[in-house]
Amino acid sequence: MGLLNKILGNASEVSSEKLNQKYAKLLIDDEQIELGFTLFRDVFMFTNKRLILVDIQGLTGSKIEYKSLPFKNISRFSLETSGTFDLDA
């Protein structure tokens, strides 16, 4: 069901230990990865200080864009609940 979830746009959770091994160089002093998700090749991580987005582009994945959003700069968010006949319900 993992591939179907990815096709439908559902991200799967990744352990913080696995993300620490791969993305430790992105972390600043006293920063720890709290929660992380992956969607195909893209990754988004919540640390104790910011949100880090990793956008892997192209067929080979050689172009990678990193975005860092400190929590103090996030002014709003949205939440969508599932409907009656939603596939995620």
C-alpha positions as a Python dict, from the first residue, in 0.01 Angstrom:
ca = {
    (1, 'M'): (0, 0, 0),
    (2, 'G'): (305, 228, 27),
    (3, 'L'): (323, 299, -347),
    (4, 'L'): (-51, 372, -365),
    (5, 'N'): (-17, 619, -77),
    (6, 'K'): (266, 798, -259),
    (7, 'I'): (68, 815, -583),
    (8, 'L'): (-226, 964, -393),
    (9, 'G'): (6, 1225, -240),
    (10, 'N'): (34, 1080, 109),
    (11, 'A'): (372, 1118, 274),
    (12, 'S'): (523, 839, 480),
    (13, 'E'): (702, 897, 809),
    (14, 'V'): (1079, 845, 830),
    (15, 'S'): (1267, 779, 1153),
    (16, 'S'): (1467, 1070, 1293),
    (17, 'E'): (1775, 845, 1322),
    (18, 'K'): (1770, 775, 948),
    (19, 'L'): (1729, 1145, 870),
    (20, 'N'): (2009, 1240, 1111),
    (21, 'Q'): (2247, 1008, 926),
    (22, 'K'): (2168, 1164, 590),
    (23, 'Y'): (2105, 1531, 675),
    (24, 'A'): (2317, 1601, 984),
    (25, 'K'): (2517, 1859, 787),
    (26, 'L'): (2206, 2079, 757),
    (27, 'L'): (2153, 2106, 1132),
    (28, 'I'): (2280, 2397, 1341),
    (29, 'D'): (2408, 2383, 1700),
    (30, 'D'): (2164, 2228, 1949),
    (31, 'E'): (1918, 2138, 1672),
    (32, 'Q'): (1751, 1797, 1658),
    (33, 'I'): (1517, 1640, 1405),
    (34, 'E'): (1185, 1574, 1576),
    (35, 'L'): (976, 1438, 1288),
    (36, 'G'): (1031, 1370, 919),
    (37, 'F'): (832, 1264, 615),
    (38, 'T'): (914, 1159, 261),
    (39, 'L'): (708, 1180, -57),
    (40, 'F'): (877, 993, -343),
    (41, 'R'): (1224, 1153, -325),
    (42, 'D'): (1135, 1479, -147),
    (43, 'V'): (1179, 1510, 229),
    (44, 'F'): (1041, 1750, 487),
    (45, 'M'): (1172, 1757, 843),
    (46, 'F'): (1051, 1930, 1156),
    (47, 'T'): (1333, 2014, 1394),
    (48, 'N'): (1312, 2183, 1732),
    (49, 'K'): (1394, 2517, 1557),
    (50, 'R'): (1265, 2510, 1198),
    (51, 'L'): (1110, 2327, 905),
    (52, 'I'): (1357, 2195, 646),
    (53, 'L'): (1235, 2104, 296),
    (54, 'V'): (1452, 1897, 61),
    (55, 'D'): (1334, 1907, -301),
    (56, 'I'): (1515, 1655, -521),
    (57, 'Q'): (1468, 1753, -886),
    (58, 'G'): (1528, 1598, -1226),
    (59, 'L'): (1547, 1239, -1342),
    (60, 'T'): (1890, 1175, -1193),
    (61, 'G'): (1827, 1361, -868),
    (62, 'S'): (2150, 1556, -905),
    (63, 'K'): (1976, 1892, -853),
    (64, 'I'): (1865, 1940, -494),
    (65, 'E'): (1700, 2246, -342),
    (66, 'Y'): (1710, 2300, 35),
    (67, 'K'): (1464, 2535, 204),
    (68, 'S'): (1482, 2639, 568),
    (69, 'L'): (1181, 2799, 738),
    (70, 'P'): (1230, 2912, 1099),
    (71, 'F'): (915, 2859, 1303),
    (72, 'K'): (897, 3229, 1392),
    (73, 'N'): (848, 3309, 1021),
    (74, 'I'): (553, 3073, 973),
    (75, 'S'): (245, 3287, 1019),
    (76, 'R'): (-33, 3045, 921),
    (77, 'F'): (-113, 2690, 821),
    (78, 'S'): (-415, 2495, 704),
    (79, 'L'): (-564, 2158, 788),
    (80, 'E'): (-794, 1948, 573),
    (81, 'T'): (-1007, 1668, 711),
    (82, 'S'): (-1126, 1371, 510),
    (83, 'G'): (-1477, 1360, 365),
    (84, 'T'): (-1729, 1075, 369),
    (85, 'F'): (-1607, 900, 53),
    (86, 'D'): (-1242, 1003, 75),
    (87, 'L'): (-982, 735, -3),
    (88, 'D'): (-786, 835, 308),
    (89, 'A'): (-1081, 788, 543),
}
